[in-house]
Amino acid sequence: MTDETNHNELLGRLLGPADPEIGCNACFEELDRYVELQLAGEDADTAVAGMRAHLDGCPACAEEHDSLLVLAAGDGR
């Protein structure tokens, strides 16, 4: 990672997302539906506004999302 990329990433984390963002509680409430929509090929980002911005800025929720996505995808859906 270049210094410029690292600086831009740090600046983005400090300033927060440009798009509307939901909080961690709302994220966990909507995460199952969001993943189901993704696996169905639907526009999950539009259906659950603010989720993508939150996942991009919250490592804990992003890890939960990634784990759930792998688990659900292996479920045969």
All heavy atoms as a GROMACS GRO file, in nm:
protein
  567
    1MET      N    1   0.086  -0.118   0.000
    1MET     CA    2   0.000   0.000   0.000
    1MET      C    3   0.090   0.123   0.000
    1MET      O    4   0.183   0.134   0.078
    1MET     CB    5  -0.089  -0.004   0.124
    1MET     CG    6  -0.196   0.101   0.124
    1MET     SD    7  -0.305   0.101   0.269
    1MET     CE    8  -0.378  -0.059   0.264
    2THR      N    9   0.061   0.216  -0.089
    2THR     CA   10   0.141   0.338  -0.096
    2THR      C   11   0.103   0.432   0.018
    2THR      O   12  -0.002   0.419   0.080
    2THR     CB   13   0.119   0.410  -0.230
    2THR    OG1   14  -0.015   0.458  -0.235
    2THR    CG2   15   0.146   0.318  -0.348
    3ASP      N   16   0.191   0.527   0.043
    3ASP     CA   17   0.162   0.626   0.148
    3ASP      C   18   0.036   0.705   0.116
    3ASP      O   19  -0.044   0.733   0.205
    3ASP     CB   20   0.280   0.722   0.165
    3ASP     CG   21   0.396   0.658   0.240
    3ASP    OD1   22   0.374   0.555   0.307
    3ASP    OD2   23   0.509   0.710   0.230
    4GLU      N   24   0.018   0.738  -0.013
    4GLU     CA   25  -0.101   0.815  -0.053
    4GLU      C   26  -0.228   0.734  -0.030
    4GLU      O   27  -0.327   0.785   0.023
    4GLU     CB   28  -0.091   0.856  -0.199
    4GLU     CG   29  -0.209   0.941  -0.243
    4GLU     CD   30  -0.196   0.989  -0.387
    4GLU    OE1   31  -0.084   0.991  -0.441
    4GLU    OE2   32  -0.300   1.024  -0.444
    5THR      N   33  -0.225   0.607  -0.066
    5THR     CA   34  -0.342   0.521  -0.044
    5THR      C   35  -0.370   0.508   0.104
    5THR      O   36  -0.486   0.517   0.147
    5THR     CB   37  -0.318   0.381  -0.105
    5THR    OG1   38  -0.290   0.395  -0.244
    5THR    CG2   39  -0.438   0.291  -0.085
    6ASN      N   40  -0.267   0.490   0.184
    6ASN     CA   41  -0.282   0.478   0.328
    6ASN      C   42  -0.340   0.606   0.387
    6ASN      O   43  -0.430   0.602   0.471
    6ASN     CB   44  -0.148   0.445   0.393
    6ASN     CG   45  -0.162   0.402   0.537
    6ASN    OD1   46  -0.266   0.352   0.577
    6ASN    ND2   47  -0.057   0.421   0.613
    7HIS      N   48  -0.292   0.721   0.342
    7HIS     CA   49  -0.344   0.850   0.390
    7HIS      C   50  -0.491   0.867   0.351
    7HIS      O   51  -0.572   0.913   0.432
    7HIS     CB   52  -0.261   0.965   0.335
    7HIS     CG   53  -0.128   0.982   0.401
    7HIS    ND1   54  -0.034   0.884   0.404
    7HIS    CD2   55  -0.075   1.085   0.470
    7HIS    CE1   56   0.073   0.926   0.468
    7HIS    NE2   57   0.050   1.048   0.511
    8ASN      N   58  -0.524   0.832   0.228
    8ASN     CA   59  -0.663   0.845   0.182
    8ASN      C   60  -0.756   0.754   0.261
    8ASN      O   61  -0.867   0.793   0.295
    8ASN     CB   62  -0.673   0.813   0.032
    8ASN     CG   63  -0.614   0.922  -0.053
    8ASN    OD1   64  -0.597   1.035  -0.010
    8ASN    ND2   65  -0.579   0.888  -0.176
    9GLU      N   66  -0.710   0.633   0.292
    9GLU     CA   67  -0.792   0.541   0.371
    9GLU      C   68  -0.812   0.595   0.512
    9GLU      O   69  -0.923   0.593   0.565
    9GLU     CB   70  -0.725   0.404   0.377
    9GLU     CG   71  -0.806   0.302   0.452
    9GLU     CD   72  -0.740   0.166   0.457
    9GLU    OE1   73  -0.670   0.130   0.360
    9GLU    OE2   74  -0.758   0.096   0.558
   10LEU      N   75  -0.706   0.644   0.572
   10LEU     CA   76  -0.718   0.701   0.708
   10LEU      C   77  -0.808   0.824   0.708
   10LEU      O   78  -0.891   0.840   0.798
   10LEU     CB   79  -0.579   0.736   0.762
   10LEU     CG   80  -0.489   0.618   0.796
   10LEU    CD1   81  -0.350   0.667   0.833
   10LEU    CD2   82  -0.548   0.535   0.908
   11LEU      N   83  -0.793   0.908   0.609
   11LEU     CA   84  -0.877   1.028   0.599
   11LEU      C   85  -1.023   0.989   0.582
   11LEU      O   86  -1.112   1.047   0.645
   11LEU     CB   87  -0.831   1.116   0.483
   11LEU     CG   88  -0.899   1.251   0.468
   11LEU    CD1   89  -0.883   1.334   0.594
   11LEU    CD2   90  -0.843   1.325   0.349
   12GLY      N   91  -1.050   0.888   0.500
   12GLY     CA   92  -1.187   0.841   0.480
   12GLY      C   93  -1.248   0.789   0.608
   12GLY      O   94  -1.365   0.812   0.636
   13ARG      N   95  -1.168   0.720   0.688
   13ARG     CA   96  -1.220   0.669   0.816
   13ARG      C   97  -1.249   0.782   0.913
   13ARG      O   98  -1.344   0.777   0.989
   13ARG     CB   99  -1.121   0.572   0.877
   13ARG     CG  100  -1.119   0.439   0.806
   13ARG     CD  101  -1.032   0.342   0.877
   13ARG     NE  102  -1.028   0.218   0.802
   13ARG     CZ  103  -0.981   0.106   0.849
   13ARG    NH1  104  -0.935   0.100   0.972
   13ARG    NH2  105  -0.980  -0.002   0.775
   14LEU      N  106  -1.166   0.885   0.911
   14LEU     CA  107  -1.188   0.999   1.000
   14LEU      C  108  -1.311   1.079   0.960
   14LEU      O  109  -1.388   1.122   1.046
   14LEU     CB  110  -1.065   1.091   1.001
   14LEU     CG  111  -0.944   1.041   1.076
   14LEU    CD1  112  -0.824   1.133   1.050
   14LEU    CD2  113  -0.972   1.033   1.225
   15LEU      N  114  -1.328   1.100   0.831
   15LEU     CA  115  -1.439   1.182   0.783
   15LEU      C  116  -1.571   1.106   0.779
   15LEU      O  117  -1.677   1.167   0.782
   15LEU     CB  118  -1.407   1.237   0.644
   15LEU     CG  119  -1.290   1.335   0.637
   15LEU    CD1  120  -1.263   1.374   0.492
   15LEU    CD2  121  -1.316   1.457   0.722
   16GLY      N  122  -1.563   0.975   0.772
   16GLY     CA  123  -1.685   0.895   0.764
   16GLY      C  124  -1.733   0.886   0.620
   16GLY      O  125  -1.679   0.947   0.529
   17PRO      N  126  -1.838   0.810   0.600
   17PRO     CA  127  -1.887   0.787   0.464
   17PRO      C  128  -1.958   0.909   0.406
   17PRO      O  129  -2.016   0.988   0.480
   17PRO     CB  130  -1.986   0.672   0.482
   17PRO     CG  131  -2.032   0.685   0.622
   17PRO     CD  132  -1.915   0.738   0.701
   18ALA      N  133  -1.951   0.920   0.275
   18ALA     CA  134  -2.021   1.029   0.206
   18ALA      C  135  -2.169   0.995   0.191
   18ALA      O  136  -2.253   1.083   0.183
   18ALA     CB  137  -1.958   1.053   0.069
   19ASP      N  138  -2.200   0.866   0.190
   19ASP     CA  139  -2.337   0.821   0.175
   19ASP      C  140  -2.401   0.802   0.312
   19ASP      O  141  -2.331   0.790   0.413
   19ASP     CB  142  -2.340   0.687   0.100
   19ASP     CG  143  -2.286   0.700  -0.041
   19ASP    OD1  144  -2.313   0.803  -0.105
   19ASP    OD2  145  -2.217   0.608  -0.086
   20PRO      N  146  -2.535   0.797   0.317
   20PRO     CA  147  -2.602   0.768   0.445
   20PRO      C  148  -2.554   0.634   0.500
   20PRO      O  149  -2.524   0.542   0.425
   20PRO     CB  150  -2.749   0.761   0.408
   20PRO     CG  151  -2.761   0.829   0.277
   20PRO     CD  152  -2.629   0.814   0.208
   21GLU      N  153  -2.547   0.625   0.631
   21GLU     CA  154  -2.497   0.505   0.695
   21GLU      C  155  -2.588   0.466   0.810
   21GLU      O  156  -2.640   0.551   0.880
   21GLU     CB  157  -2.356   0.530   0.748
   21GLU     CG  158  -2.296   0.412   0.820
   21GLU     CD  159  -2.158   0.442   0.877
   21GLU    OE1  160  -2.107   0.553   0.864
   21GLU    OE2  161  -2.101   0.350   0.937
   22ILE      N  162  -2.607   0.334   0.827
   22ILE     CA  163  -2.681   0.286   0.942
   22ILE      C  164  -2.581   0.256   1.053
   22ILE      O  165  -2.461   0.250   1.030
   22ILE     CB  166  -2.763   0.160   0.907
   22ILE    CG1  167  -2.673   0.046   0.862
   22ILE    CG2  168  -2.868   0.192   0.802
   22ILE    CD1  169  -2.746  -0.084   0.839
   23GLY      N  170  -2.629   0.234   1.174
   23GLY     CA  171  -2.543   0.200   1.286
   23GLY      C  172  -2.529   0.050   1.301
   23GLY      O  173  -2.594  -0.028   1.231
   24CYS      N  174  -2.447   0.008   1.397
   24CYS     CA  175  -2.422  -0.135   1.419
   24CYS      C  176  -2.549  -0.211   1.456
   24CYS      O  177  -2.570  -0.322   1.408
   24CYS     CB  178  -2.316  -0.154   1.527
   24CYS     SG  179  -2.149  -0.104   1.477
   25ASN      N  180  -2.634  -0.153   1.539
   25ASN     CA  181  -2.756  -0.223   1.579
   25ASN      C  182  -2.846  -0.249   1.459
   25ASN      O  183  -2.897  -0.360   1.441
   25ASN     CB  184  -2.832  -0.144   1.686
   25ASN     CG  185  -2.764  -0.148   1.819
   25ASN    OD1  186  -2.683  -0.237   1.847
   25ASN    ND2  187  -2.794  -0.050   1.903
   26ALA      N  188  -2.866  -0.147   1.376
   26ALA     CA  189  -2.949  -0.164   1.256
   26ALA      C  190  -2.882  -0.261   1.159
   26ALA      O  191  -2.950  -0.340   1.093
   26ALA     CB  192  -2.973  -0.030   1.190
   27CYS      N  193  -2.751  -0.257   1.153
   27CYS     CA  194  -2.677  -0.349   1.066
   27CYS      C  195  -2.707  -0.493   1.105
   27CYS      O  196  -2.742  -0.576   1.020
   27CYS     CB  197  -2.528  -0.320   1.075
   27CYS     SG  198  -2.425  -0.437   0.982
   28PHE      N  199  -2.695  -0.524   1.233
   28PHE     CA  200  -2.719  -0.662   1.276
   28PHE      C  201  -2.864  -0.702   1.257
   28PHE      O  202  -2.894  -0.818   1.227
   28PHE     CB  203  -2.675  -0.682   1.421
   28PHE     CG  204  -2.526  -0.696   1.434
   28PHE    CD1  205  -2.452  -0.600   1.499
   28PHE    CD2  206  -2.461  -0.805   1.379
   28PHE    CE1  207  -2.314  -0.612   1.510
   28PHE    CE2  208  -2.322  -0.818   1.389
   28PHE     CZ  209  -2.248  -0.721   1.454
   29GLU      N  210  -2.957  -0.608   1.269
   29GLU     CA  211  -3.098  -0.638   1.247
   29GLU      C  212  -3.127  -0.669   1.100
   29GLU      O  213  -3.215  -0.750   1.070
   29GLU     CB  214  -3.186  -0.521   1.292
   29GLU     CG  215  -3.191  -0.504   1.442
   29GLU     CD  216  -3.266  -0.379   1.484
   29GLU    OE1  217  -3.327  -0.312   1.399
   29GLU    OE2  218  -3.261  -0.348   1.605
   30GLU      N  219  -3.056  -0.606   1.009
   30GLU     CA  220  -3.082  -0.620   0.866
   30GLU      C  221  -2.984  -0.712   0.793
   30GLU      O  222  -3.001  -0.739   0.675
   30GLU     CB  223  -3.077  -0.481   0.799
   30GLU     CG  224  -3.187  -0.388   0.842
   30GLU     CD  225  -3.323  -0.428   0.787
   30GLU    OE1  226  -3.328  -0.508   0.691
   30GLU    OE2  227  -3.423  -0.379   0.841
   31LEU      N  228  -2.883  -0.762   0.862
   31LEU     CA  229  -2.776  -0.835   0.795
   31LEU      C  230  -2.824  -0.962   0.725
   31LEU      O  231  -2.784  -0.989   0.612
   31LEU     CB  232  -2.664  -0.868   0.895
   31LEU     CG  233  -2.531  -0.909   0.836
   31LEU    CD1  234  -2.480  -0.806   0.735
   31LEU    CD2  235  -2.429  -0.929   0.945
   32ASP      N  236  -2.912  -1.038   0.790
   32ASP     CA  237  -2.964  -1.160   0.726
   32ASP      C  238  -3.034  -1.127   0.594
   32ASP      O  239  -3.010  -1.193   0.492
   32ASP     CB  240  -3.061  -1.232   0.818
   32ASP     CG  241  -2.993  -1.298   0.936
   32ASP    OD1  242  -2.870  -1.314   0.933
   32ASP    OD2  243  -3.064  -1.332   1.033
   33ARG      N  244  -3.121  -1.028   0.597
   33ARG     CA  245  -3.195  -0.989   0.476
   33ARG      C  246  -3.100  -0.939   0.369
   33ARG      O  247  -3.114  -0.972   0.250
   33ARG     CB  248  -3.299  -0.882   0.510
   33ARG     CG  249  -3.384  -0.841   0.391
   33ARG     CD  250  -3.502  -0.756   0.433
   33ARG     NE  251  -3.468  -0.621   0.468
   33ARG     CZ  252  -3.484  -0.516   0.387
   33ARG    NH1  253  -3.536  -0.532   0.267
   33ARG    NH2  254  -3.451  -0.396   0.426
   34TYR      N  255  -3.001  -0.860   0.408
   34TYR     CA  256  -2.904  -0.804   0.315
   34TYR      C  257  -2.828  -0.918   0.243
   34TYR      O  258  -2.816  -0.917   0.120
   34TYR     CB  259  -2.807  -0.714   0.391
   34TYR     CG  260  -2.708  -0.640   0.306
   34TYR    CD1  261  -2.745  -0.524   0.237
   34TYR    CD2  262  -2.577  -0.682   0.296
   34TYR    CE1  263  -2.654  -0.454   0.159
   34TYR    CE2  264  -2.485  -0.613   0.219
   34TYR     CZ  265  -2.523  -0.500   0.151
   34TYR     OH  266  -2.432  -0.430   0.075
   35VAL      N  267  -2.782  -1.015   0.319
   35VAL     CA  268  -2.708  -1.128   0.260
   35VAL      C  269  -2.800  -1.211   0.170
   35VAL      O  270  -2.760  -1.252   0.061
   35VAL     CB  271  -2.643  -1.214   0.371
   35VAL    CG1  272  -2.594  -1.347   0.317
   35VAL    CG2  273  -2.528  -1.137   0.435
   36GLU      N  274  -2.923  -1.234   0.213
   36GLU     CA  275  -3.018  -1.310   0.130
   36GLU      C  276  -3.042  -1.238  -0.003
   36GLU      O  277  -3.048  -1.302  -0.108
   36GLU     CB  278  -3.149  -1.329   0.204
   36GLU     CG  279  -3.140  -1.430   0.316
   36GLU     CD  280  -3.267  -1.441   0.398
   36GLU    OE1  281  -3.367  -1.372   0.367
   36GLU    OE2  282  -3.266  -1.518   0.495
   37LEU      N  283  -3.055  -1.107   0.002
   37LEU     CA  284  -3.074  -1.030  -0.121
   37LEU      C  285  -2.950  -1.040  -0.211
   37LEU      O  286  -2.963  -1.056  -0.333
   37LEU     CB  287  -3.104  -0.884  -0.088
   37LEU     CG  288  -3.241  -0.856  -0.028
   37LEU    CD1  289  -3.246  -0.716   0.031
   37LEU    CD2  290  -3.349  -0.875  -0.132
   38GLN      N  291  -2.832  -1.030  -0.152
   38GLN     CA  292  -2.710  -1.043  -0.231
   38GLN      C  293  -2.704  -1.179  -0.301
   38GLN      O  294  -2.672  -1.186  -0.419
   38GLN     CB  295  -2.586  -1.028  -0.141
   38GLN     CG  296  -2.560  -0.886  -0.096
   38GLN     CD  297  -2.434  -0.878  -0.013
   38GLN    OE1  298  -2.422  -0.948   0.088
   38GLN    NE2  299  -2.341  -0.794  -0.055
   39LEU      N  300  -2.732  -1.284  -0.227
   39LEU     CA  301  -2.724  -1.419  -0.284
   39LEU      C  302  -2.830  -1.442  -0.391
   39LEU      O  303  -2.810  -1.522  -0.482
   39LEU     CB  304  -2.736  -1.523  -0.174
   39LEU     CG  305  -2.616  -1.529  -0.078
   39LEU    CD1  306  -2.644  -1.627   0.035
   39LEU    CD2  307  -2.488  -1.565  -0.151
   40ALA      N  308  -2.941  -1.371  -0.381
   40ALA     CA  309  -3.048  -1.382  -0.480
   40ALA      C  310  -3.021  -1.296  -0.603
   40ALA      O  311  -3.099  -1.298  -0.698
   40ALA     CB  312  -3.182  -1.344  -0.417
   41GLY      N  313  -2.912  -1.219  -0.600
   41GLY     CA  314  -2.879  -1.132  -0.713
   41GLY      C  315  -2.958  -1.003  -0.715
   41GLY      O  316  -2.960  -0.933  -0.816
   42GLU      N  317  -3.023  -0.972  -0.604
   42GLU     CA  318  -3.101  -0.848  -0.594
   42GLU      C  319  -3.009  -0.731  -0.559
   42GLU      O  320  -2.893  -0.750  -0.520
   42GLU     CB  321  -3.207  -0.863  -0.485
   42GLU     CG  322  -3.304  -0.975  -0.508
   42GLU     CD  323  -3.397  -0.951  -0.625
   42GLU    OE1  324  -3.430  -0.834  -0.652
   42GLU    OE2  325  -3.435  -1.050  -0.690
   43ASP      N  326  -3.061  -0.611  -0.568
   43ASP     CA  327  -2.986  -0.490  -0.532
   43ASP      C  328  -2.998  -0.466  -0.382
   43ASP      O  329  -3.081  -0.389  -0.335
   43ASP     CB  330  -3.039  -0.370  -0.611
   43ASP     CG  331  -2.954  -0.245  -0.591
   43ASP    OD1  332  -2.856  -0.250  -0.513
   43ASP    OD2  333  -2.986  -0.142  -0.652
   44ALA      N  334  -2.915  -0.536  -0.306
   44ALA     CA  335  -2.919  -0.529  -0.160
   44ALA      C  336  -2.886  -0.390  -0.108
   44ALA      O  337  -2.941  -0.346  -0.008
   44ALA     CB  338  -2.822  -0.631  -0.100
   45ASP      N  339  -2.798  -0.318  -0.178
   45ASP     CA  340  -2.758  -0.185  -0.133
   45ASP      C  341  -2.874  -0.086  -0.140
   45ASP      O  342  -2.885   0.002  -0.055
   45ASP     CB  343  -2.640  -0.134  -0.215
   45ASP     CG  344  -2.515  -0.217  -0.191
   45ASP    OD1  345  -2.497  -0.267  -0.078
   45ASP    OD2  346  -2.435  -0.233  -0.285
   46THR      N  347  -2.961  -0.101  -0.237
   46THR     CA  348  -3.078  -0.014  -0.247
   46THR      C  349  -3.184  -0.058  -0.147
   46THR      O  350  -3.247   0.026  -0.082
   46THR     CB  351  -3.136  -0.017  -0.390
   46THR    OG1  352  -3.036   0.032  -0.480
   46THR    CG2  353  -3.260   0.070  -0.401
   47ALA      N  354  -3.202  -0.188  -0.132
   47ALA     CA  355  -3.304  -0.240  -0.041
   47ALA      C  356  -3.274  -0.208   0.105
   47ALA      O  357  -3.365  -0.185   0.183
   47ALA     CB  358  -3.319  -0.390  -0.061
   48VAL      N  359  -3.147  -0.208   0.140
   48VAL     CA  360  -3.105  -0.178   0.278
   48VAL      C  361  -3.011  -0.059   0.272
   48VAL      O  362  -2.889  -0.071   0.277
   48VAL     CB  363  -3.037  -0.300   0.345
   48VAL    CG1  364  -3.011  -0.271   0.493
   48VAL    CG2  365  -3.120  -0.426   0.330
   49ALA      N  366  -3.072   0.058   0.258
   49ALA     CA  367  -2.994   0.182   0.244
   49ALA      C  368  -2.903   0.203   0.363
   49ALA      O  369  -2.943   0.185   0.478
   49ALA     CB  370  -3.089   0.300   0.228
   50GLY      N  371  -2.779   0.238   0.334
   50GLY     CA  372  -2.682   0.269   0.438
   50GLY      C  373  -2.598   0.150   0.482
   50GLY      O  374  -2.498   0.167   0.552
   51MET      N  375  -2.636   0.031   0.440
   51MET     CA  376  -2.562  -0.089   0.482
   51MET      C  377  -2.422  -0.090   0.422
   51MET      O  378  -2.324  -0.115   0.492
   51MET     CB  379  -2.637  -0.215   0.442
   51MET     CG  380  -2.566  -0.343   0.481
   51MET     SD  381  -2.558  -0.373   0.658
   51MET     CE  382  -2.715  -0.454   0.683
   52ARG      N  383  -2.410  -0.065   0.292
   52ARG     CA  384  -2.280  -0.071   0.227
   52ARG      C  385  -2.183   0.029   0.290
   52ARG      O  386  -2.068  -0.004   0.319
   52ARG     CB  387  -2.294  -0.044   0.076
   52ARG     CG  388  -2.164  -0.033   0.000
   52ARG     CD  389  -2.065  -0.147   0.011
   52ARG     NE  390  -2.124  -0.279   0.011
   52ARG     CZ  391  -2.067  -0.385   0.069
   52ARG    NH1  392  -1.954  -0.377   0.132
   52ARG    NH2  393  -2.126  -0.503   0.065
   53ALA      N  394  -2.229   0.150   0.316
   53ALA     CA  395  -2.142   0.251   0.379
   53ALA      C  396  -2.098   0.204   0.516
   53ALA      O  397  -1.982   0.221   0.555
   53ALA     CB  398  -2.214   0.385   0.388
   54HIS      N  399  -2.189   0.142   0.590
   54HIS     CA  400  -2.154   0.094   0.723
   54HIS      C  401  -2.052  -0.019   0.715
   54HIS      O  402  -1.953  -0.019   0.788
   54HIS     CB  403  -2.278   0.048   0.801
   54HIS     CG  404  -2.244   0.004   0.939
   54HIS    ND1  405  -2.214   0.093   1.039
   54HIS    CD2  406  -2.232  -0.121   0.993
   54HIS    CE1  407  -2.185   0.025   1.150
   54HIS    NE2  408  -2.196  -0.105   1.124
   55LEU      N  409  -2.075  -0.115   0.627
   55LEU     CA  410  -1.982  -0.227   0.614
   55LEU      C  411  -1.844  -0.181   0.568
   55LEU      O  412  -1.743  -0.239   0.609
   55LEU     CB  413  -2.038  -0.331   0.517
   55LEU     CG  414  -2.164  -0.404   0.564
   55LEU    CD1  415  -2.217  -0.494   0.452
   55LEU    CD2  416  -2.139  -0.483   0.691
   56ASP      N  417  -1.840  -0.078   0.486
   56ASP     CA  418  -1.712  -0.026   0.439
   56ASP      C  419  -1.633   0.041   0.553
   56ASP      O  420  -1.511   0.047   0.548
   56ASP     CB  421  -1.732   0.076   0.326
   56ASP     CG  422  -1.772   0.009   0.195
   56ASP    OD1  423  -1.758  -0.116   0.183
   56ASP    OD2  424  -1.820   0.080   0.106
   57GLY      N  425  -1.703   0.090   0.654
   57GLY     CA  426  -1.636   0.162   0.761
   57GLY      C  427  -1.629   0.092   0.895
   57GLY      O  428  -1.566   0.142   0.988
   58CYS      N  429  -1.691  -0.025   0.907
   58CYS     CA  430  -1.695  -0.095   1.037
   58CYS      C  431  -1.637  -0.235   1.020
   58CYS      O  432  -1.706  -0.326   0.972
   58CYS     CB  433  -1.839  -0.102   1.088
   58CYS     SG  434  -1.852  -0.186   1.248
   59PRO      N  435  -1.512  -0.255   1.060
   59PRO     CA  436  -1.449  -0.386   1.042
   59PRO      C  437  -1.523  -0.500   1.112
   59PRO      O  438  -1.530  -0.610   1.059
   59PRO     CB  439  -1.310  -0.367   1.102
   59PRO     CG  440  -1.285  -0.220   1.100
   59PRO     CD  441  -1.420  -0.156   1.115
   60ALA      N  442  -1.581  -0.475   1.228
   60ALA     CA  443  -1.651  -0.582   1.301
   60ALA      C  444  -1.775  -0.628   1.225
   60ALA      O  445  -1.799  -0.748   1.210
   60ALA     CB  446  -1.689  -0.534   1.441
   61CYS      N  447  -1.853  -0.534   1.177
   61CYS     CA  448  -1.974  -0.569   1.101
   61CYS      C  449  -1.937  -0.629   0.965
   61CYS      O  450  -2.004  -0.720   0.918
   61CYS     CB  451  -2.064  -0.448   1.085
   61CYS     SG  452  -2.145  -0.399   1.240
   62ALA      N  453  -1.831  -0.579   0.903
   62ALA     CA  454  -1.788  -0.634   0.775
   62ALA      C  455  -1.745  -0.779   0.791
   62ALA      O  456  -1.775  -0.864   0.706
   62ALA     CB  457  -1.673  -0.550   0.718
   63GLU      N  458  -1.677  -0.810   0.901
   63GLU     CA  459  -1.637  -0.948   0.927
   63GLU      C  460  -1.759  -1.037   0.948
   63GLU      O  461  -1.766  -1.149   0.897
   63GLU     CB  462  -1.546  -0.954   1.050
   63GLU     CG  463  -1.493  -1.092   1.079
   63GLU     CD  464  -1.397  -1.094   1.196
   63GLU    OE1  465  -1.335  -0.991   1.228
   63GLU    OE2  466  -1.386  -1.203   1.257
   64GLU      N  467  -1.858  -0.987   1.021
   64GLU     CA  468  -1.981  -1.062   1.043
   64GLU      C  469  -2.053  -1.087   0.910
   64GLU      O  470  -2.102  -1.196   0.883
   64GLU     CB  471  -2.072  -0.986   1.139
   64GLU     CG  472  -2.196  -1.058   1.177
   64GLU     CD  473  -2.173  -1.177   1.269
   64GLU    OE1  474  -2.067  -1.185   1.334
   64GLU    OE2  475  -2.262  -1.264   1.275
   65HIS      N  476  -2.057  -0.983   0.826
   65HIS     CA  477  -2.120  -0.995   0.694
   65HIS      C  478  -2.048  -1.100   0.610
   65HIS      O  479  -2.112  -1.188   0.550
   65HIS     CB  480  -2.117  -0.859   0.622
   65HIS     CG  481  -2.147  -0.870   0.477
   65HIS    ND1  482  -2.048  -0.877   0.381
   65HIS    CD2  483  -2.264  -0.877   0.409
   65HIS    CE1  484  -2.102  -0.887   0.262
   65HIS    NE2  485  -2.234  -0.888   0.275
   66ASP      N  486  -1.917  -1.093   0.605
   66ASP     CA  487  -1.841  -1.187   0.523
   66ASP      C  488  -1.862  -1.330   0.569
   66ASP      O  489  -1.878  -1.422   0.488
   66ASP     CB  490  -1.692  -1.151   0.525
   66ASP     CG  491  -1.663  -1.017   0.458
   66ASP    OD1  492  -1.751  -0.964   0.388
   66ASP    OD2  493  -1.551  -0.965   0.478
   67SER      N  494  -1.862  -1.351   0.700
   67SER     CA  495  -1.884  -1.485   0.755
   67SER      C  496  -2.023  -1.537   0.722
   67SER      O  497  -2.040  -1.653   0.682
   67SER     CB  498  -1.865  -1.484   0.907
   67SER     OG  499  -1.733  -1.451   0.941
   68LEU      N  500  -2.122  -1.451   0.738
   68LEU     CA  501  -2.260  -1.491   0.708
   68LEU      C  502  -2.278  -1.519   0.560
   68LEU      O  503  -2.346  -1.614   0.521
   68LEU     CB  504  -2.357  -1.382   0.755
   68LEU     CG  505  -2.506  -1.412   0.739
   68LEU    CD1  506  -2.543  -1.540   0.816
   68LEU    CD2  507  -2.588  -1.295   0.790
   69LEU      N  508  -2.215  -1.440   0.476
   69LEU     CA  509  -2.224  -1.460   0.331
   69LEU      C  510  -2.166  -1.595   0.292
   69LEU      O  511  -2.227  -1.669   0.214
   69LEU     CB  512  -2.152  -1.346   0.259
   69LEU     CG  513  -2.167  -1.337   0.108
   69LEU    CD1  514  -2.313  -1.319   0.068
   69LEU    CD2  515  -2.083  -1.224   0.054
   70VAL      N  516  -2.052  -1.630   0.347
   70VAL     CA  517  -1.988  -1.759   0.317
   70VAL      C  518  -2.077  -1.872   0.368
   70VAL      O  519  -2.100  -1.972   0.298
   70VAL     CB  520  -1.846  -1.767   0.379
   70VAL    CG1  521  -1.792  -1.909   0.375
   70VAL    CG2  522  -1.752  -1.671   0.308
   71LEU      N  523  -2.126  -1.858   0.489
   71LEU     CA  524  -2.212  -1.961   0.549
   71LEU      C  525  -2.339  -1.981   0.467
   71LEU      O  526  -2.377  -2.094   0.433
   71LEU     CB  527  -2.247  -1.924   0.692
   71LEU     CG  528  -2.332  -2.023   0.770
   71LEU    CD1  529  -2.256  -2.153   0.791
   71LEU    CD2  530  -2.372  -1.963   0.903
   72ALA      N  531  -2.406  -1.873   0.432
   72ALA     CA  532  -2.531  -1.882   0.356
   72ALA      C  533  -2.507  -1.932   0.214
   72ALA      O  534  -2.589  -2.007   0.161
   72ALA     CB  535  -2.600  -1.745   0.355
   73ALA      N  536  -2.398  -1.893   0.154
   73ALA     CA  537  -2.369  -1.938   0.017
   73ALA      C  538  -2.342  -2.089   0.015
   73ALA      O  539  -2.378  -2.157  -0.081
   73ALA     CB  540  -2.248  -1.862  -0.039
   74GLY      N  541  -2.285  -2.141   0.121
   74GLY     CA  542  -2.260  -2.284   0.130
   74GLY      C  543  -2.383  -2.363   0.168
   74GLY      O  544  -2.380  -2.485   0.169
   75ASP      N  545  -2.490  -2.292   0.194
   75ASP     CA  546  -2.615  -2.354   0.238
   75ASP      C  547  -2.696  -2.407   0.120
   75ASP      O  548  -2.804  -2.460   0.137
   75ASP     CB  549  -2.697  -2.249   0.316
   75ASP     CG  550  -2.815  -2.306   0.390
   75ASP    OD1  551  -2.818  -2.428   0.414
   75ASP    OD2  552  -2.904  -2.228   0.425
   76GLY      N  553  -2.644  -2.387  -0.001
   76GLY     CA  554  -2.713  -2.436  -0.120
   76GLY      C  555  -2.814  -2.340  -0.177
   76GLY      O  556  -2.892  -2.374  -0.263
   77ARG      N  557  -2.813  -2.215  -0.131
   77ARG     CA  558  -2.906  -2.115  -0.186
   77ARG      C  559  -2.850  -2.052  -0.308
   77ARG      O  560  -2.741  -2.032  -0.330
   77ARG     CB  561  -2.933  -2.006  -0.082
   77ARG     CG  562  -3.014  -2.058   0.032
   77ARG     CD  563  -3.059  -1.942   0.113
   77ARG     NE  564  -3.048  -1.977   0.252
   77ARG     CZ  565  -3.079  -1.896   0.349
   77ARG    NH1  566  -3.120  -1.776   0.325
   77ARG    NH2  567  -3.070  -1.930   0.473
   0.00000   0.00000   0.00000
